[in-house]
């Protein structure tokens, strides 16, 4: 059986091992993310607004198309069930 001082030493060793093996990986990951984000060529405001508008427009067109198909199939199933 361990004495309290031996338990504290064991806990300290385990904590140090975990810190050495786990923490630097996480810190290293985030520092690499920041380095990669610094290398990104960000679009200017005009390009970002234009591309955002295109995404919203295409999303609206697809939503209307799928909504129309939903209404069509709902009516067809309603007719078939009667």
FENDAHU-V351812 format. One record per residue. N is the residue number from 1. RES is the residue in one letter. PHI is phi in radians with two decimals (999 if undefined). PSI is psi as a letter, one per 20 degrees, with the letter a starting at -180 (none if undefined). OMEGA is omega in degrees with one decimal (NA if undefined). Layout:
BEGIN
N/RES/PHI/PSI/OMEGA + N/RES/PHI/PSI/OMEGA
END
This chain:
BEGIN
1/X/999/q/-178.0 + 2/X/-1.50/q/170.6 + 3/X/-1.50/r/-179.0 + 4/X/-1.00/h/-179.0 + 5/X/-1.24/h/176.8 + 6/X/-1.18/h/177.8 + 7/X/-1.10/h/179.5 + 8/X/-1.17/h/178.5 + 9/X/-1.15/g/179.1 + 10/X/-1.10/g/179.4 + 11/X/-1.11/h/179.9 + 12/X/-1.14/g/179.0 + 13/X/-1.14/g/179.7 + 14/X/-1.08/g/179.6 + 15/X/-1.09/g/179.8 + 16/X/-1.13/g/178.5 + 17/X/-1.11/g/179.7 + 18/X/-1.13/g/179.9 + 19/X/-1.10/g/-177.9 + 20/X/-1.19/h/-176.3 + 21/X/-1.61/h/-174.3 + 22/X/-1.79/g/-172.3 + 23/X/-1.11/g/-178.5 + 24/X/-1.06/h/178.1 + 25/X/-1.11/g/179.2 + 26/X/-1.15/g/178.7 + 27/X/-1.13/g/178.9 + 28/X/-1.09/g/179.5 + 29/X/-1.05/g/-177.3 + 30/X/-1.20/h/176.8 + 31/X/-1.19/h/176.1 + 32/X/-1.19/h/176.8 + 33/X/-1.07/g/179.5 + 34/X/-1.10/g/177.8 + 35/X/-1.07/g/179.7 + 36/X/-1.18/h/179.5 + 37/X/-1.16/h/176.3 + 38/X/-1.22/h/-178.8 + 39/X/-1.51/i/-177.5 + 40/X/-1.23/p/173.1 + 41/X/-1.61/o/-175.9 + 42/X/-1.41/q/179.1 + 43/X/-1.26/q/175.6 + 44/X/-1.33/r/-174.8 + 45/X/-1.05/g/-177.9 + 46/X/-1.07/g/179.5 + 47/X/-1.14/g/-179.5 + 48/X/-1.10/g/178.8 + 49/X/-1.13/g/-179.4 + 50/X/-1.09/g/-178.5 + 51/X/-1.18/h/176.0 + 52/X/-1.13/g/177.5 + 53/X/-1.09/g/178.9 + 54/X/-1.10/g/179.8 + 55/X/-1.10/g/179.7 + 56/X/-1.13/g/179.6 + 57/X/-1.10/g/179.8 + 58/X/-1.10/h/178.3 + 59/X/-1.09/g/178.9 + 60/X/-1.14/g/179.2 + 61/X/-1.11/g/179.2 + 62/X/-1.12/g/178.7 + 63/X/-1.09/g/178.3 + 64/X/-1.13/g/179.2 + 65/X/-1.08/g/-179.6 + 66/X/-1.17/h/176.2 + 67/X/-1.11/g/177.0 + 68/X/-1.10/g/177.2 + 69/X/-1.10/h/179.1 + 70/X/-1.09/g/178.8 + 71/X/-1.09/g/-179.4 + 72/X/-1.05/g/-178.6 + 73/X/-1.19/h/176.5 + 74/X/-1.10/g/178.7 + 75/X/-1.17/g/178.8 + 76/X/-1.10/g/178.6 + 77/X/-1.15/h/177.3 + 78/X/-1.06/g/178.3 + 79/X/-1.15/g/-178.4 + 80/X/-1.18/h/-177.3 + 81/X/-1.32/h/179.7 + 82/X/-1.09/none/NA
END
